Amino acid sequence: MASSWKEFFFGKKDTQPSRSSAGDMTVRHDCPVDSMELGRSTWTFLHTMAAYVPDQPTRRERRELSHFMGTLSRFYPCQPCAQEMQTQLKKEPPQVNTRDDFSQWMCRLHNEVNTRLGKPLFDCSRVDERWRDGWKDGRCD
């Protein structure tokens, strides 16, 4: 068992799929997540949160959103990810004046990560379709 929460989060290596007795690789759902699963889950949460921020956040809500992102970057349980997020937050602080500003900022942040990972970029004009309203073609109905 880890001796501290920092060791628990930051000292762990990415988990690997476990090998069954038959030798095939299976994904265990009762094991700690690896950085890829953590990242997917975090982006899902962050984009969904951004989609449901009030359209016109109060001064307090704007301050809390900015503070939340800073706190997340300090305690995110993937140290290289946390450090990169801190760098990105310094480069472009959270845009929190409106829900749309925050959703677009989140999309740009995610696209920065996707660029570094060699993944496709998301069309930020479609964030509400993806994270709030559902696709216009009705596939989410």
C-alpha positions as CSV (number, residue, x, y, z in Angstrom):
1,M,0.0,0.0,0.0
2,A,1.2,3.5,-0.8
3,S,2.5,5.5,2.2
4,S,1.0,8.8,1.0
5,W,-1.7,10.0,-1.4
6,K,1.0,11.6,-3.5
7,E,2.8,8.3,-3.8
8,F,-0.5,6.5,-4.5
9,F,-1.3,8.8,-7.4
10,F,2.0,10.1,-8.7
11,G,4.2,7.1,-7.9
12,K,2.1,4.5,-9.7
13,K,3.1,3.3,-13.2
14,D,0.4,3.0,-15.8
15,T,-1.5,-0.2,-15.3
16,Q,-1.3,-2.9,-18.0
17,P,-3.9,-5.3,-19.1
18,S,-3.6,-8.5,-17.1
19,R,-2.7,-11.8,-18.7
20,S,-5.3,-14.5,-18.0
21,S,-4.3,-18.1,-17.3
22,A,-4.9,-18.9,-21.0
23,G,-2.3,-16.2,-21.9
24,D,-4.7,-13.7,-23.6
25,M,-4.7,-10.1,-22.7
26,T,-7.8,-9.0,-21.0
27,V,-8.7,-5.6,-19.6
28,R,-9.6,-5.7,-15.9
29,H,-12.3,-3.2,-14.8
30,D,-11.5,-3.7,-11.2
31,C,-7.9,-2.4,-11.4
32,P,-6.6,1.1,-11.2
33,V,-7.0,3.0,-14.4
34,D,-4.1,3.8,-16.7
35,S,-3.3,7.3,-17.9
36,M,-5.3,6.8,-21.2
37,E,-8.5,5.8,-19.4
38,L,-8.0,8.5,-16.8
39,G,-7.6,11.1,-19.6
40,R,-10.7,9.9,-21.5
41,S,-12.8,10.0,-18.3
42,T,-11.4,13.4,-17.3
43,W,-12.1,15.0,-20.8
44,T,-15.6,13.6,-20.7
45,F,-16.2,15.2,-17.3
46,L,-14.6,18.5,-18.2
47,H,-16.4,18.9,-21.5
48,T,-19.7,18.0,-19.9
49,M,-19.1,20.4,-17.0
50,A,-18.3,23.2,-19.5
51,A,-21.4,22.4,-21.4
52,Y,-23.6,22.9,-18.3
53,V,-21.9,26.0,-16.8
54,P,-24.5,28.8,-16.6
55,D,-24.7,30.8,-19.8
56,Q,-23.6,33.9,-17.9
57,P,-21.7,32.8,-14.8
58,T,-21.6,35.1,-11.8
59,R,-18.4,36.7,-10.7
60,R,-18.1,34.0,-8.0
61,E,-18.8,31.2,-10.5
62,R,-16.1,32.6,-12.9
63,R,-13.6,32.7,-10.0
64,E,-14.5,29.2,-8.9
65,L,-14.1,27.8,-12.5
66,S,-10.7,29.3,-12.8
67,H,-9.7,28.1,-9.3
68,F,-11.1,24.6,-10.1
69,M,-8.9,24.3,-13.2
70,G,-5.8,25.5,-11.3
71,T,-6.5,23.0,-8.5
72,L,-7.1,20.2,-10.9
73,S,-3.7,20.9,-12.6
74,R,-2.0,20.6,-9.2
75,F,-3.6,17.4,-8.1
76,Y,-4.2,15.5,-11.3
77,P,-3.1,11.9,-10.7
78,C,-0.8,11.8,-13.8
79,Q,2.2,14.0,-13.0
80,P,3.4,14.7,-16.6
81,C,-0.2,15.5,-17.5
82,A,-0.6,17.8,-14.5
83,Q,2.6,19.6,-15.3
84,E,1.6,20.1,-18.9
85,M,-1.8,21.4,-17.8
86,Q,-0.1,23.9,-15.6
87,T,2.0,25.1,-18.5
88,Q,-1.1,25.4,-20.7
89,L,-3.0,27.3,-18.0
90,K,-0.2,29.9,-17.8
91,K,-0.1,30.1,-21.6
92,E,-3.9,30.6,-21.9
93,P,-5.8,31.0,-18.6
94,P,-9.4,29.6,-18.5
95,Q,-11.9,31.8,-20.4
96,V,-14.8,31.9,-18.0
97,N,-16.9,35.0,-18.9
98,T,-19.6,32.8,-20.6
99,R,-20.5,29.2,-20.9
100,D,-19.6,29.4,-24.6
101,D,-16.2,31.0,-23.8
102,F,-15.4,28.2,-21.3
103,S,-16.6,25.4,-23.7
104,Q,-14.5,26.8,-26.5
105,W,-11.5,27.3,-24.2
106,M,-11.8,23.7,-23.1
107,C,-12.0,22.5,-26.7
108,R,-8.9,24.4,-27.6
109,L,-7.1,23.0,-24.5
110,H,-8.1,19.4,-25.5
111,N,-7.0,20.1,-29.1
112,E,-3.6,21.2,-27.8
113,V,-3.3,17.8,-26.1
114,N,-4.5,16.0,-29.1
115,T,-1.9,17.7,-31.3
116,R,0.9,16.6,-28.9
117,L,-0.5,13.1,-28.9
118,G,-0.9,13.0,-32.7
119,K,-4.6,12.6,-32.4
120,P,-7.3,14.2,-34.7
121,L,-8.5,17.6,-33.7
122,F,-12.1,18.3,-32.8
123,D,-14.2,20.9,-34.6
124,C,-14.8,23.3,-31.7
125,S,-17.9,24.8,-33.5
126,R,-19.6,21.5,-32.6
127,V,-19.0,21.3,-28.8
128,D,-22.7,21.9,-27.9
129,E,-23.7,19.1,-30.3
130,R,-21.2,16.7,-28.8
131,W,-21.4,17.6,-25.1
132,R,-24.9,19.1,-24.5
133,D,-27.5,19.0,-27.2
134,G,-26.7,15.8,-29.1
135,W,-25.8,15.5,-32.8
136,K,-28.1,17.3,-35.3
137,D,-28.6,14.0,-37.2
138,G,-30.7,12.7,-34.3
139,R,-28.4,9.7,-33.4
140,C,-28.5,10.7,-29.7
141,D,-32.3,10.8,-29.5
